[in-house]
Amino acid sequence: MQPGRPPALDVVVAGAGPAGLSAAAACAAAGLRTALVAPALRPWPHTYCLWAEELTAAAGALGIDPGAVAAVHPTVVVRTAAGGEQRLGRRYARLRNDVLHAALLDRAREHGARLVDGRVDDLRAEGGGEVAVLGDGTELRAGAVLDARGAGPGTAQQRAWGEVVAGPVDSLVPPGSALLMDWTALAGGGPPAFLYGLPLDDGTTLLEATSLAGRPPVPLADLRARLAVLLGSAGLRPVGRPERVAIPLDARPRRAGPGTPLGAAAGMVHPATGYSVGASLQLGPRVAAVLAAGGGAGAARRAVLTARRRATAGLLGVGLEVLLPLDAAATDAFFAAFFTLPEGSWGAYLSTESAPGEVAAAMSRTLAVLPAAQRRSLLRTVARLGGAGAAGRLRALTGRPGRS
């Protein structure tokens, strides 16, 4: 981009996952000259879920019908050996990927977005704007480049192996509910893993053996074998293609250099749960509004990499480190305690968009209701991560003496 020469585009979006495609649709709808670069524009293959209020917020910002793009379950179920079955009255939404993908793509096209078949290999700043360099050497010049190409590999991952089975499976996934976590179904050896279950639109059910977090990651073959044992004992047979999940949990957001990171590239994957789609869908319209108001690439980057988001991510990163060393029994006890908290508290912890104080309060409340031995173990982990002062501050928040 030569000095004094205006860029041909206002925005280039690199990547067409939920974060990238929603940002491209929002930018185009805001009147920005937008190009979306991706090697393919097929519906996303993985199952994406979010809380219903996140769906409502994202759908409103994107101008789409939430009832069309998602199925909503009125309750979620958590099962632990320590706490039994807990039914949580918070609505949980499963995205209909094909419908949402088509809606966002149509919106982008309707408002004149340019769709470019390719892959962005490099970014650079030039002449007050930014340049996306494609694999074939093509250069797209814009006021800002939004980088939604995903996260790096990280050292800790959430992994899951899923199978679709015929018909409702009421004994595992209660009617009208989503099974968020069942720590009892896969107990009996191996690293901590839980069963996740969702009814699908065609009457089938998705069941996934899930390792919440592992460093090194739990092998997918292990999860596949454990799920096969469960299905065999229940007389269930897979009827569709398996789903393989590997989500980096501790990959650092891209903060240096040109380009505004979005979604996983911005560190929006929850470090202790792997969730990101709700926050990612809501971010695109916010960035589009900043750019449409005349803010440039720097303003867009500041809107994403806020001090609040960084502070919250730091606390949630501590939560990940607390979970990693727990064995199966301790993990079961942790979540039995965690879901006794008020919904506003555990719900705040499960969102990367919460304020740091809300996350800290949820952490301290969890600490307070844990068994004494586990509380001491958790404080030792926190002390190792942030020094004795960090553990002391967390202990003070709960009003617990040091010997508890």
N, C-alpha and C positions, 0 to 999 in steps of 0.2 A: 504494500500500500504506500504510494508515494505521498510525501507531504503535500497537503492541499487538495489531494484527490479523494473525494468521498468514497466510502466503501460501497460495493455493489449490494451488500446486504446489511440489515440491522443485526441479525442473529443467525449463527450457525449452531445447530444442535447435533452433537456427535453421540449416536447411540439411540436405539428405539425400543428400549425396555420401558416399563411403566413410567420411570422418571423422565426419560428423554422424550417419549411420545406425548406425554401430557404437557411437558414444557413447550414443545413445538406447537401443539394445538393452541395453548394459551397465548403464546407469542404471536402467532398468526392472527388469532381472534382479536388481539389488542392492536392490530394494524401495523405490526412490525414486519418488515421484509425478512422472511424466515426460510432457511434451508434446513432440512433434516437429512442427515447422512447416516446410512445404515446398510450393511451388506444384505439384509433381508427385511421384509416387512410382514412377516407371518405372525399370527397370534402366539403369545408366549406359552410355552409348554408346561410350565410349572404351576402348581396350585398357589394362588395368592389369597390371603385372608387379612382382615383388619376388623377393628371394632366398628360397630354401626355408626357411631357418631363421627368417626373419621371418614367413613364413606359419605355421610351426609355433607360434611364440610367440603370434601374434595369434589363431589359431584356438583355442589352448588357453585364452587369456584370455576369448574370446568364447563358448566352449562350442559350437563348430561343428566339423564333420569336415573337416580340411584336404584329404583325398583327394577329397571331393565338390566342393569349391568351387574347385579349381585343377588345372591340368595341370602336371606338373613335368618339366622337361627336365634330364637328368643332367649335361650339359656346356653351356658357352657357347663360341662361337667369335669370335675377334677377328682381322681381317686388316688388315695395313698393308703398304705398299710397303717400308718400312724393316725390318720384322721378320717378314714372311711371315705364315703362318697359325699362330695360337696357340690351342690347345684348353685351356680352363680348367675344371678339374674342380670347379666350384662349381654346385650345383643351382639352377635358375632356374624360377620358378613364374609361370604366366599365370593370372590369376583368371578363373573362369567367372562373369562378372558377374551373369547371371540367377540362378544358383544361390545365390551369396553374398547378393545383394540379397534374394531370397526368404527365406533363412535368417535374416538379420538382422531383416527386417520381421516374420516370424513370431515371432521371439523377443521383439521389442518388444511385439507385440500380446498374446502369451501372458501377459506380465507386466503387462498393463494400461496400456501407454503410450497416451496420447491422440494421435491423428493429426489434425493441423490443416491444412486446405488453405488456403494463403496464403503471404505473404512478409513477413518481418520487415523493416520499414523503419527502425526506430529502437530504441535501447536507452537505459534510464535507471536510475539507482539511486534507490531509494525505501524509506524505513522499514526499513533494514537488509537489504533484499533487492534484487532487480532486476526490471525490467519490460521485456517485449518488446512493442513496438507494431507491429501489423500494418498493412498497406497500407489496409485498410478501417476503421482506427481501433480495432479490437479490441485490448485490453490483456491480456496474460497475465502474472500476477504469480507470481514464484517466488523461492526462496532464491538461485538462481543461473541465469544464462543462458549457455549454451555456444554460441559464435558460430562456425559452420562454413559461412559464406557465401562462402568463397573469398578469394583474394588480390586486391589491387589490380593495375593493369596492369603496373607496373614499366617499366623502360626497355630491359632485355635480355630476350629470349625464346628458348626452344627452340621450333623449329617443325618439323613433319613433314607430308608428304603420303603416305598409304598406300593401296595397292590390294591387293585379294585376288585371287589367281590360282589356277587349277585345279591340283590335284594336287601332290605333292611336287616341289620344285625342288632336287634334290640338288646341283646345281652351285653353287648360291648358299647354301642352308641344308642343311648336312650332316645325314643321318638321325640322329635321336636328340638333336639339338642345337638350341639357339636361336642365331641369329646376332646377337650383341650389337652389333658394329660391323664394317663392312667399308669401310675408307677408300679402297680401290682401285676399287670398283665404279662410283663416281660421279665419279672423278677426270677431269681434263681441262678445267677452266675453271669459273669461278664461285666463290662463297665455299665454304669447307670444308663438306663434307656427307658423310655416310656412309649405307650401306644397313643397315637393321635388318630381321630376318626371323624369323617365328614360324610353326611348323606349327599349324594349327587343328584343332579336334575333328572337323570334317567332312571332313578330308583336304585341304582347301585350305591355302594359305599366304599369310600377310600379309607384304607387303614395303613398307617405308617409306623414303623419301628423307628424311633427318633432318639438320637444322642443329642441332648441339649447343647453340650459344649464338651470338646475334647482337645487336649494338646498332648501328644499328637492326636489327630482325629481318629475316631473309632472307624475301623474298616467297614466299608459298605457291605462286604461279604458277611461280616459278623451280624449286622443288622438284618440282612436278608435271611440268614439262617434262623435267627430268633423269631422273625415274623413267620417264617414257614412252619416252625414248630407250633406257634399259636394257631395259625390257620388250620393246620392239620388236626389239632386237638379239638377244634370247633367244627370240623367237617366243612370248612370253607375252601373254595378253589378260586384262584385268580381268573378273571374274565377279560382283563384288558392289559395294556402295556404297563410295566412297572414305572414308578416315578423314583428318580434318584436325585437326592438333594445334597449339596455341599455348599455351605454358606460361610465365608470368612467372617470371623467375629471380631478380630482385633487388627484388621487392616487400617492403616492410618489414612485419614482423608488427604486428598491432594491439595496442599495449601500454597505451594510455591509455583512460580511460573505463570504463564498465560492460561486463560481458560477458567471458567467458573464451574467447579464440580457440582454435580447433582446426584441425588440418590446414594447408592453405595460408594461412589467415588468421593462423596462429601462426608463419609463416615456416618451415614444415616441408618446403617444396620444396627439394630439394638444389640450391644455387645453380649448381653446375657440371654437373649431370646431368639435372635435372628430375624425379627420383624423389621420391615422397612417400608412396605408399599404404602401404608397409610400416610406417613410423613412425606414420602416422595411425591405422591400424587398431589398433595397440598402445596408443595414448594414451587412447582412450575408456575402456577398463576401469580404467586408473590413476586418471583423474579421477573416475570413478564410485566407486571405493573411497575416495577422499578425501572426497567428499560424503557417502557412506553412513556414514563414521566420524564425521560431525558437523562436518566442515570446511565453511565457507561459501564464498561466491564468491571471497573473497580467497585462501583456501587453495587453491581450484581453480586460480586464476590463477597462484599461485606454483608449483604442481605442473607447470604447462606452461611458463611463461617463466622457467626456471631459469637461474642464472648459467652453469652448464655448457653448457646448450644455446645460450645467447647467445654464449659464447666460441667454441664449435665453429662456429656460424653465421658468426662474423666471419672465422675462418680459411678456411672454405669460400668465403666471399665473395671473399677474396683469390685463391683458386683460379679463380673465375670471371673475375676481371679479368686473370689471367695468360693464360687461354685466348682471350679476345676478340680480341686483336690478331694472333693467329697466322694465317699463311696456310695453304694446303692442305698444303704440304710440311712445314712446321713442326708442324702439328697431327698429321700422320701420324707424324712422328718422336717427338712427345711421347707418343702412346699406344703406340707400339712399345716405348718405354722403360718407361712406366708399368706395363704388364702383364708386365714381367719381374720386378717386385717379388714377394715372397712373398704368397700369397693373404691372409694375415692383415693385411698392410700395405695393399695396394690395396683390400681389402674394408673396412677401417676408414675409408679415405678416402671410400668411396662411401656412407657412412651418416651421416645427420644426428644419429644417436644415439650416435656414438662420442665418447670423451673428447677434449678439446682436445689433450692430449699425443699421443694416437694419430694424430690428423689431422696435427699438426705433424711427427711422425716420418715419416709417409707422404710428406709434402711434401718433407722433407729427403732422404729416400731417392730420390725421383724426381729431384730436383735432381742428386744424385750420379751418376746413371746417364745423364743427358742428354748429348748432344754438347756440347763446350766452348762453341761459339758460341751454342747455344740456352740453355745455362746462364747465360751472361753477359747475354743478352737478358732472360731471366726475372728475374734479380736486378735489372736496371734497372727492370723493371715493379714489382717489390716495393718497391724504393727509392722510386719515384714515389708509390706508394700509402701507404707508412708511414714514409718517411724512410730515410736511410742506415742508421740503427740497425736497422731491421727487416731489411733485406737482410743486414747484418752478422751478425745473430743466425741467420738462415737459413743463411748461408754457414758459420758456426761449427758448426752442427749437422751439416753434411756433412763437416767437416774439410777444406774446399777453400780454398785461398788466394784472395785477391782478384783475381788476374790470371787465374784459371782460367775 
